[in-house]
Amino acid sequence: MSTATETPKVQNAAKAEKRTAQSLFQKHAKVYPKSVRGRFRQIKWAALSAMLAIYYILPWIRWDRGPNAPSQAVLLDIEHRRFYLFFIELWPQQIYYLTGALILAALGLFLATSLAGRVWCGYACPQTVWTDLFVWVEHLVEGERGTRIRRDHGPWTFDKLWRKAATNAIWLLIGLATGGAWIFYFTDAPTLLGELVRFEASSTAVGFIGLFTGTTYLLAGFAREQVCTYMCPWPRFQSAMIDEDSLVVTYQEWRGEGRAPLRKSQSWEERAESGLGDCIDCFNCVQVCPAGIDIRDGLQMQCIGCGLCVDACDEIMVKIGRPTGLVTFDTQTNQIALSAGGKPVASKWLRPRVIIYSLSMLVIAGAIVAGLALRPGLDISVLRDRAPLFVALADGTVRNAYTFKISNMTRDPRDYVLSVSGLAGATIAVAGDGQDEQTVHQRLTAAPDMVATYRIFVTIPRGSLREASQPLNLTLTSANGETASYQTVFMGPGN
């Protein structure tokens, strides 16, 4: 009897648990952004145009660096291990400049977020820029939001087929232009374009163009807001960057609640007496949101701070004769003051975190500029042979072998003098080219913008060696007086 009565309860509990589990993995609902006009939409168009122009045009800008040097202003030359940025040329050992630039960019992102929320995400992020472009194509070919929804949920017709085909074809062309432009940053753009036109491009170049074409097509055409919500880590960090004085997209709840549609026969005085606010629950702010969220629920992780909901709400407020700004960019401090009936509070731009970020950026930028201004045109590296550690010669001296590399970072051939110091009686010999005679100094050369490699031998009388390992300095001096030193060790049998 007990088992019979408990079985339905157990089954019902299992069904409820199953429904709960299924709700945790809700199927993604496609977002259909509605077009909107307004101040922030115009800013987004301007930012989109500027970003795309920079991206597509930059590889074609020329920069004269002299004979036998690439003339592309921005070039990441993987084959020759060089990075060119207009008048700046970086070698692999100068990767710390890139590290500094990345730290500077991160601090800039922190600063922008602390001042104006996710302004980077809303206006300058590549995912946002290309998604905006893809959505514009979708609007152009398939129509406005309502038309697209009805067509997508309707049967397949010729009209639906050709519009979908045209949209995806344009998306693929944009993706191809994006992938091609990205590869142009890694090789000479005119040369690669000619090879592509003549079908002579390498399989590596074609493969990477295909890869970036596909990722642009998928991420901007289909993933869209899912990239910002699930793939990008920044939404998880933004709450630590903003505070009560950060400008963020804000719904003025104290003014808009309660929500209800506006009846034609209803005056605003009657709405106020009924406890209703300015929000007429039109959902226009939700329909234009590229992330598909309702800003009236408060600041959310999915919000990219683009401000399109501000334009949409202002448009409705103008139509119904109410003040704009029901949805606006504002600080939490000001909203608290306004909701209490007080006067507006001016934004506090100078705050501890803003000052810290700004000063940190200033210091790092100054260090990068100073480093580039004082950057030497000469660098050396030394690698001592480990097998054998040393060779004891018949004349009573001990010899160590080293691989000596000269990085001539200038556009002219250079002559150098190599000297050794730190141990009494030390002499140098260079393997090959008839320079194997032991002398105090050795003359070396290096071709322009090249790394010259030499095998050198340092010989020291055994009496000068007090320990098994002693410091040794190698100094290279160019004809114009520029020097570079390297401290290594000399190994011997010891005493």
VEXDREN-73235 format. One record per residue (C-alpha): residue in one letter; y, z, x. Coordinates in steps of 0.2 Angstrom, whole numbers, padded with zeros to 4 digits, always signed. Layout:
REM residues N
AYZX/...
END
This chain:
REM residues 495
M+0000+0000+0000/S+0012+0004+0014/T+0008-0011+0024/A+0011-0022+0008/T+0028-0015+0005/E+0034-0016+0023/T+0029-0034+0026/P+0043-0042+0017/K+0055-0030+0025/V+0049-0035+0042/Q+0049-0054+0038/N+0067-0052+0031/A+0073-0043+0047/A+0065-0057+0058/K+0074-0070+0048/A+0090-0061+0050/E+0087-0059+0068/K+0083-0078+0070/R+0099-0083+0061/T+0109-0071+0072/A+0101-0079+0088/Q+0105-0096+0081/S+0123-0092+0078/L+0125-0088+0097/F+0121-0106+0101/Q+0132-0115+0089/K+0132-0134+0090/H+0148-0141+0098/A+0160-0147+0085/K+0170-0163+0091/V+0189-0160+0092/Y+0199-0174+0084/P+0217-0171+0091/K+0231-0177+0079/S+0246-0186+0087/V+0262-0177+0087/R+0280-0180+0092/G+0292-0167+0100/R+0299-0160+0115/F+0283-0154+0123/R+0274-0170+0119/Q+0288-0180+0128/I+0286-0168+0143/K+0267-0171+0143/W+0270-0190+0143/A+0282-0189+0157/A+0270-0178+0167/L+0256-0190+0164/S+0266-0205+0169/A+0272-0197+0185/M+0254-0190+0190/L+0246-0207+0186/A+0259-0216+0196/I+0257-0205+0211/Y+0239-0206+0210/Y+0237-0225+0209/I+0252-0230+0220/L+0250-0218+0234/P+0236-0227+0243/W+0247-0243+0244/I+0262-0236+0253/R+0263-0241+0271/W+0268-0231+0286/D+0271-0238+0303/R+0262-0228+0316/G+0263-0240+0330/P+0250-0252+0337/N+0231-0249+0334/A+0235-0236+0322/P+0232-0236+0303/S+0247-0241+0292/Q+0242-0232+0276/A+0254-0218+0272/V+0240-0206+0265/L+0223-0209+0273/L+0208-0198+0275/D+0198-0207+0288/I+0181-0199+0288/E+0174-0212+0301/H+0186-0208+0314/R+0189-0190+0309/R+0208-0191+0306/F+0219-0186+0291/Y+0235-0195+0290/L+0249-0190+0279/F+0265-0200+0282/F+0271-0194+0299/I+0258-0180+0300/E+0241-0184+0309/L+0228-0170+0309/W+0212-0169+0320/P+0196-0160+0315/Q+0201-0145+0325/Q+0217-0143+0316/I+0208-0140+0299/Y+0218-0123+0298/Y+0233-0133+0292/L+0222-0139+0277/T+0217-0121+0274/G+0235-0116+0274/A+0239-0130+0262/L+0225-0124+0250/I+0231-0106+0251/L+0249-0112+0247/A+0243-0122+0232/A+0233-0107+0226/L+0248-0095+0227/G+0259-0109+0219/L+0246-0109+0204/F+0247-0090+0203/L+0266-0090+0203/A+0267-0104+0190/T+0254-0094+0179/S+0264-0078+0181/L+0280-0086+0175/A+0274-0098+0162/G+0256-0096+0158/R+0244-0110+0160/V+0258-0123+0163/W+0247-0131+0176/C+0232-0134+0164/G+0243-0140+0151/Y+0253-0153+0161/A+0247-0157+0178/C+0228-0154+0179/P+0218-0170+0182/Q+0207-0166+0168/T+0221-0164+0156/V+0230-0180+0162/W+0215-0191+0160/T+0210-0183+0144/D+0227-0186+0137/L+0226-0204+0142/F+0209-0206+0134/V+0214-0198+0118/W+0229-0210+0117/V+0217-0225+0119/E+0207-0217+0105/H+0222-0216+0094/L+0227-0234+0098/V+0211-0242+0094/E+0203-0230+0081/G+0218-0224+0072/E+0224-0206+0067/R+0214-0191+0066/G+0209-0192+0047/T+0204-0210+0049/R+0193-0206+0065/I+0184-0192+0056/R+0180-0202+0041/R+0174-0216+0051/D+0163-0205+0063/H+0155-0197+0047/G+0153-0214+0038/P+0139-0227+0040/W+0139-0240+0055/T+0149-0255+0050/F+0156-0269+0060/D+0173-0261+0060/K+0166-0245+0067/L+0156-0254+0079/W+0169-0265+0087/R+0182-0251+0087/K+0169-0239+0096/A+0165-0253+0108/A+0183-0257+0112/T+0187-0239+0115/N+0173-0236+0127/A+0176-0252+0136/I+0194-0247+0139/W+0188-0229+0144/L+0176-0237+0157/L+0190-0248+0164/I+0201-0233+0166/G+0187-0224+0174/L+0184-0239+0186/A+0202-0239+0191/T+0201-0221+0194/G+0186-0222+0205/G+0193-0236+0214/A+0209-0228+0218/W+0201-0212+0224/I+0190-0222+0237/F+0206-0231+0243/Y+0212-0214+0250/F+0197-0215+0262/T+0199-0232+0269/D+0212-0245+0270/A+0216-0250+0252/P+0220-0269+0254/T+0205-0271+0265/L+0193-0263+0253/L+0201-0272+0238/G+0198-0289+0247/E+0180-0284+0250/L+0177-0279+0232/V+0185-0295+0226/R+0173-0305+0238/F+0158-0294+0234/E+0157-0289+0252/A+0160-0270+0250/S+0148-0258+0257/S+0135-0250+0246/T+0143-0233+0250/A+0160-0238+0243/V+0152-0246+0228/G+0141-0231+0225/F+0156-0219+0226/I+0167-0230+0215/G+0152-0230+0202/L+0151-0211+0203/F+0169-0207+0200/T+0170-0220+0186/G+0155-0212+0178/T+0162-0194+0180/T+0179-0199+0173/Y+0172-0208+0158/L+0161-0193+0154/L+0173-0179+0157/A+0188-0187+0149/G+0179-0196+0136/F+0167-0184+0130/A+0167-0167+0138/R+0186-0164+0137/E+0190-0147+0131/Q+0172-0141+0136/V+0177-0144+0154/C+0192-0132+0152/T+0182-0119+0143/Y+0165-0119+0151/M+0166-0128+0168/C+0183-0122+0175/P+0184-0104+0181/W+0203-0103+0179/P+0203-0097+0161/R+0194-0082+0167/F+0207-0078+0180/Q+0223-0081+0170/S+0223-0064+0161/A+0225-0056+0178/M+0240-0067+0182/I+0250-0065+0167/D+0259-0050+0161/E+0271-0045+0146/D+0285-0055+0154/S+0276-0071+0156/L+0281-0086+0145/V+0266-0091+0135/V+0263-0100+0119/T+0265-0087+0105/Y+0263-0086+0086/Q+0277-0075+0079/E+0265-0065+0068/W+0279-0053+0062/R+0288-0068+0054/G+0273-0079+0049/E+0262-0067+0040/G+0255-0067+0027/R+0250-0085+0026/A+0249-0095+0010/P+0252-0113+0005/L+0270-0116-0001/R+0271-0120-0020/K+0285-0132-0026/S+0291-0119-0039/Q+0291-0105-0027/S+0307-0099-0018/W+0307-0091-0001/E+0314-0075-0009/E+0299-0075-0020/R+0287-0077-0006/A+0296-0063+0004/E+0294-0052-0011/S+0276-0056-0012/G+0273-0051+0006/L+0272-0069+0012/G+0279-0076+0028/D+0285-0093+0035/C+0268-0099+0039/I+0262-0111+0025/D+0244-0112+0031/C+0246-0131+0034/F+0234-0130+0050/N+0245-0143+0058/C+0245-0132+0074/V+0226-0132+0074/Q+0225-0151+0071/V+0236-0156+0086/C+0227-0144+0098/P+0217-0153+0111/A+0206-0138+0113/G+0204-0136+0094/I+0209-0118+0093/D+0221-0108+0081/I+0235-0101+0090/R+0239-0089+0076/D+0223-0079+0081/G+0233-0075+0097/L+0232-0080+0115/Q+0215-0086+0119/M+0205-0092+0134/Q+0204-0109+0128/C+0222-0112+0126/I+0229-0123+0140/G+0247-0119+0136/C+0252-0137+0132/G+0264-0133+0118/L+0259-0146+0106/C+0256-0133+0093/V+0275-0129+0095/D+0280-0147+0091/A+0268-0148+0076/C+0275-0131+0069/D+0293-0136+0072/E+0290-0152+0063/I+0284-0143+0048/M+0298-0130+0048/V+0311-0143+0048/K+0303-0151+0033/I+0302-0135+0023/G+0319-0129+0028/R+0315-0114+0039/P+0320-0110+0057/T+0310-0118+0070/G+0301-0107+0083/L+0287-0099+0072/V+0276-0105+0086/T+0285-0105+0103/F+0285-0101+0121/D+0290-0083+0123/T+0286-0066+0132/Q+0277-0052+0124/T+0292-0041+0128/N+0303-0051+0118/Q+0291-0053+0103/I+0289-0034+0102/A+0308-0032+0102/L+0310-0045+0088/S+0296-0039+0078/A+0305-0022+0078/G+0321-0030+0072/G+0330-0028+0089/K+0340-0040+0099/P+0331-0053+0110/V+0326-0048+0127/A+0330-0059+0142/S+0315-0065+0152/K+0313-0055+0169/W+0310-0068+0182/L+0311-0057+0196/R+0295-0046+0195/P+0285-0038+0208/R+0271-0051+0207/V+0283-0065+0207/I+0292-0059+0222/I+0275-0056+0231/Y+0269-0074+0227/S+0286-0082+0232/L+0287-0072+0248/S+0269-0076+0253/M+0272-0095+0249/L+0288-0094+0260/V+0279-0086+0275/I+0264-0098+0274/A+0275-0114+0272/G+0286-0108+0286/A+0270-0106+0297/I+0264-0123+0293/V+0280-0131+0296/A+0282-0122+0312/G+0265-0126+0318/L+0267-0145+0314/A+0284-0145+0323/L+0277-0136+0339/R+0260-0145+0338/P+0254-0150+0355/G+0248-0168+0359/L+0234-0161+0370/D+0219-0151+0367/I+0204-0147+0377/S+0186-0140+0374/V+0173-0134+0386/L+0155-0132+0384/R+0145-0124+0398/D+0127-0130+0402/R+0114-0117+0397/A+0099-0125+0406/P+0099-0121+0420/L+0112-0107+0419/F+0117-0111+0438/V+0111-0120+0453/A+0110-0111+0470/L+0114-0125+0483/A+0108-0125+0501/D+0125-0122+0508/G+0126-0105+0500/T+0137-0110+0485/V+0133-0109+0467/R+0136-0122+0454/N+0139-0123+0436/A+0140-0138+0425/Y+0152-0141+0410/T+0155-0154+0397/F+0174-0156+0397/K+0183-0165+0382/I+0201-0170+0382/S+0209-0174+0365/N+0224-0185+0368/M+0234-0184+0352/T+0247-0196+0357/R+0249-0215+0355/D+0250-0218+0374/P+0237-0217+0388/R+0239-0201+0398/D+0235-0196+0415/Y+0230-0178+0419/V+0227-0166+0433/L+0212-0153+0431/S+0213-0137+0440/V+0202-0121+0441/S+0207-0103+0443/G+0200-0085+0442/L+0188-0086+0456/A+0191-0087+0475/G+0186-0103+0483/A+0182-0113+0467/T+0181-0132+0468/I+0179-0145+0455/A+0169-0162+0455/V+0168-0175+0441/A+0151-0184+0438/G+0152-0203+0440/D+0166-0215+0445/G+0165-0209+0463/Q+0174-0193+0459/D+0159-0182+0463/E+0168-0175+0478/Q+0172-0156+0477/T+0191-0153+0477/V+0204-0141+0471/H+0211-0153+0458/Q+0204-0168+0449/R+0213-0182+0441/L+0207-0187+0424/T+0213-0200+0410/A+0212-0202+0392/A+0215-0217+0380/P+0228-0215+0366/D+0222-0206+0351/M+0205-0203+0358/V+0193-0190+0365/A+0188-0192+0383/T+0172-0184+0388/Y+0168-0179+0406/R+0154-0170+0415/I+0162-0158+0428/F+0154-0147+0441/V+0162-0131+0447/T+0156-0124+0464/I+0160-0106+0470/P+0154-0098+0487/R+0141-0085+0483/G+0152-0071+0491/S+0165-0073+0478/L+0153-0068+0464/R+0152-0050+0461/E+0143-0051+0444/A+0131-0062+0435/S+0145-0068+0423/Q+0163-0069+0428/P+0178-0077+0418/L+0184-0094+0424/N+0200-0103+0418/L+0201-0122+0417/T+0219-0129+0416/L+0223-0147+0412/T+0241-0153+0415/S+0248-0170+0409/A+0260-0181+0418/N+0274-0175+0407/G+0271-0157+0410/E+0261-0152+0395/T+0247-0140+0398/A+0231-0134+0390/S+0220-0120+0396/Y+0203-0115+0392/Q+0194-0098+0397/T+0175-0100+0400/V+0163-0091+0411/F+0154-0094+0427/M+0136-0089+0429/G+0128-0084+0445/P+0114-0073+0453/G+0125-0058+0454/N+0123-0045+0468/
END
